[in-house]
Amino acid sequence: MRAVVQRVTRAQVTVAARLTGAIDQGLLVLLGAGAGDTPTDLAYIVDKIVHLRIFSDAAGKMNRSVLDVGGGVLVVSQFTLYGDVRQGRRPAFTAALEPALARALYEQALVQLGQAGVLHVQAGEFAANMAVELVNDGPVTILLDSRKAF
């Protein structure tokens, strides 16, 4: 499982001009599931997301998590995180998990984030053409991979 985690001052997702999710301070998470991903991969990613110490403390050091600051998490499904462009210019998505299983992991991610203590969990719409707006704070962007490829 892969995630691009961005610290934001605000973010929102719309589908056909309909707002599906919005947060103020917190994390925008682009989440992709890869072939062979399991609930264990999801648990690893969720734990990393909620405990990443990327918010500033009183001394200005990145030392606080989204839980510590009471921030929200907006999760957007993104199978393109598994796009392979090593050959040619058109991405191949053969490493992405098939949609029905990916949807189940995505929906479980939303549940697990709430269970982990995130008070404001919001979502995009799985398999939709979404418009994602954000104000990246810092900017701070972290890449996560449950298989620790990076």
RODO-2510 file (C-alpha; in nm, 4 decimals, decimal comma):
residues 150
     n   res          X          Y          Z
     1     m     0,0000     0,0000     0,0000
     2     r     0,1271     0,3469    -0,0800
     3     a     0,0377     0,6895     0,0519
     4     v     0,1386     1,0435    -0,0267
     5     v     0,0831     1,2412     0,2938
     6     q     0,0665     1,6190     0,2748
     7     r     0,0442     1,8504     0,5752
     8     v    -0,2246     2,1046     0,4905
     9     t    -0,3905     2,4108     0,6350
    10     r    -0,7014     2,3127     0,4401
    11     a    -0,8081     2,0667     0,1708
    12     q    -1,1243     1,9595    -0,0045
    13     v    -1,2473     1,7192    -0,2697
    14     t    -1,5331     1,7729    -0,5113
    15     v    -1,6952     1,5395    -0,7626
    16     a    -1,9009     1,7106    -1,0335
    17     a    -1,9175     2,0299    -0,8223
    18     r    -2,0421     1,8290    -0,5190
    19     l    -1,8258     1,8551    -0,2070
    20     t    -1,7407     1,5052    -0,0807
    21     g    -1,4924     1,5932     0,1923
    22     a    -1,3110     1,8882     0,3471
    23     i    -1,0739     1,9529     0,6363
    24     d    -0,8938     2,2458     0,7884
    25     q    -0,5546     2,1787     0,9514
    26     g    -0,4474     1,8195     0,9073
    27     l    -0,3352     1,5713     0,6451
    28     l    -0,4381     1,5096     0,2875
    29     v    -0,3640     1,1446     0,2117
    30     l    -0,3529     1,0082    -0,1423
    31     l    -0,3921     0,6343    -0,0869
    32     g    -0,3247     0,3535    -0,3331
    33     a    -0,3507    -0,0224    -0,2937
    34     g    -0,1157    -0,2567    -0,4761
    35     a    -0,1558    -0,6127    -0,5925
    36     g    -0,1171    -0,8436    -0,2950
    37     d    -0,1928    -0,5791    -0,0321
    38     t    -0,3660    -0,7092     0,2794
    39     p    -0,5131    -0,5683     0,6005
    40     t    -0,1589    -0,5880     0,7435
    41     d    -0,0391    -0,3377     0,4820
    42     l    -0,3316    -0,1127     0,5671
    43     a    -0,2600    -0,1293     0,9408
    44     y     0,1010    -0,0262     0,8763
    45     i    -0,0043     0,2738     0,6654
    46     v    -0,2743     0,3886     0,9097
    47     d    -0,0335     0,3664     1,2034
    48     k     0,2256     0,5708     1,0145
    49     i    -0,0292     0,8343     0,9115
    50     v    -0,1669     0,8974     1,2594
    51     h     0,1722     0,8976     1,4324
    52     l     0,3864     1,0884     1,1809
    53     r     0,5444     1,3743     1,3755
    54     i     0,5242     1,6410     1,1066
    55     f     0,3445     1,9219     1,2873
    56     s     0,5432     2,1862     1,4708
    57     d     0,5700     2,2008     1,8478
    58     a     0,6125     2,5224     2,0505
    59     a     0,9824     2,5329     1,9569
    60     g     0,9031     2,5088     1,5842
    61     k     1,0322     2,1512     1,5523
    62     m     0,8366     1,8821     1,3679
    63     n     0,7424     1,6892     1,6783
    64     r     0,3630     1,6557     1,6840
    65     s     0,1264     1,4157     1,5079
    66     v    -0,2155     1,4794     1,3569
    67     l    -0,3580     1,3275     1,6762
    68     d    -0,1572     1,5716     1,8896
    69     v    -0,2882     1,8759     1,7006
    70     g    -0,6469     1,7488     1,6697
    71     g    -0,6262     1,7748     1,2910
    72     g    -0,8389     1,6112     1,0276
    73     v    -0,7456     1,3558     0,7649
    74     l    -0,8859     1,3713     0,4124
    75     v    -0,8281     1,0435     0,2249
    76     v    -0,8394     1,0266    -0,1546
    77     s    -0,8152     0,6945    -0,3380
    78     q    -0,5372     0,7051    -0,5954
    79     f    -0,4562     0,3904    -0,7926
    80     t    -0,2145     0,5966    -1,0034
    81     l     0,0387     0,5697    -0,7193
    82     y     0,1080     0,2309    -0,8764
    83     g     0,1617     0,3695    -1,2254
    84     d     0,4767     0,2243    -1,3814
    85     v     0,6472     0,4476    -1,6369
    86     r     0,9833     0,2735    -1,6537
    87     q     0,9115     0,1761    -2,0129
    88     g     0,7630     0,4275    -2,2498
    89     r     0,5551     0,7295    -2,1573
    90     r     0,2138     0,5808    -2,0864
    91     p     0,1792     0,4438    -1,7319
    92     a     0,0941     0,0789    -1,6784
    93     f    -0,1221     0,0060    -1,3751
    94     t    -0,0739    -0,3692    -1,3543
    95     a     0,0738    -0,3353    -1,0038
    96     a    -0,2467    -0,1778    -0,8681
    97     l    -0,4909    -0,3912    -0,6701
    98     e    -0,8106    -0,4833    -0,8538
    99     p    -1,0875    -0,2286    -0,7849
   100     a    -1,3248    -0,4314    -0,5624
   101     l    -1,0462    -0,5278    -0,3217
   102     a    -0,8935    -0,1805    -0,3353
   103     r    -1,2297    -0,0244    -0,2479
   104     a    -1,2604    -0,2519     0,0556
   105     l    -0,9140    -0,1512     0,1826
   106     y    -0,9870     0,2173     0,1152
   107     e    -1,3142     0,2033     0,3092
   108     q    -1,1426     0,0165     0,5924
   109     a    -0,8749     0,2885     0,6022
   110     l    -1,1440     0,5447     0,6790
   111     v    -1,2769     0,3304     0,9632
   112     q    -0,9322     0,2578     1,1068
   113     l    -0,8305     0,6246     1,1033
   114     g    -1,1356     0,7031     1,3159
   115     q    -1,0629     0,4092     1,5455
   116     a    -0,7059     0,5386     1,5844
   117     g    -0,8382     0,8640     1,7253
   118     v    -0,8654     1,1000     1,4269
   119     l    -1,1726     1,3054     1,5094
   120     h    -1,2385     1,4416     1,1605
   121     v    -1,1970     1,1777     0,8859
   122     q    -1,3164     1,2841     0,5419
   123     a    -1,3045     1,1131     0,2032
   124     g    -1,3059     1,1557    -0,1671
   125     e    -1,5169     0,9211    -0,3793
   126     f    -1,3658     0,5898    -0,4836
   127     a    -1,3142     0,5544    -0,8623
   128     a    -1,4533     0,9006    -0,9351
   129     n    -1,2995     1,1859    -1,1285
   130     m    -1,2217     1,4187    -0,8380
   131     a    -1,1023     1,7759    -0,8053
   132     v    -0,8651     1,7964    -0,5087
   133     e    -0,7790     2,1390    -0,3683
   134     l    -0,5251     2,1932    -0,0944
   135     v    -0,3007     2,4425     0,0722
   136     n     0,0166     2,2493     0,1500
   137     d     0,1606     2,3725     0,4790
   138     g     0,5378     2,4031     0,4620
   139     p     0,5267     2,2394     0,2132
   140     v     0,5550     1,9035     0,3883
   141     t     0,5019     1,5916     0,1779
   142     i     0,5901     1,2394     0,2951
   143     l     0,5856     0,9168     0,0916
   144     l     0,4840     0,5920     0,2611
   145     d     0,5005     0,2360     0,1309
   146     s     0,3926    -0,0647     0,3375
   147     r     0,6556    -0,2776     0,1671
   148     k     0,9173    -0,0154     0,2550
   149     a     1,0223     0,0280    -0,1084
   150     f     1,1072     0,3872    -0,0191
***
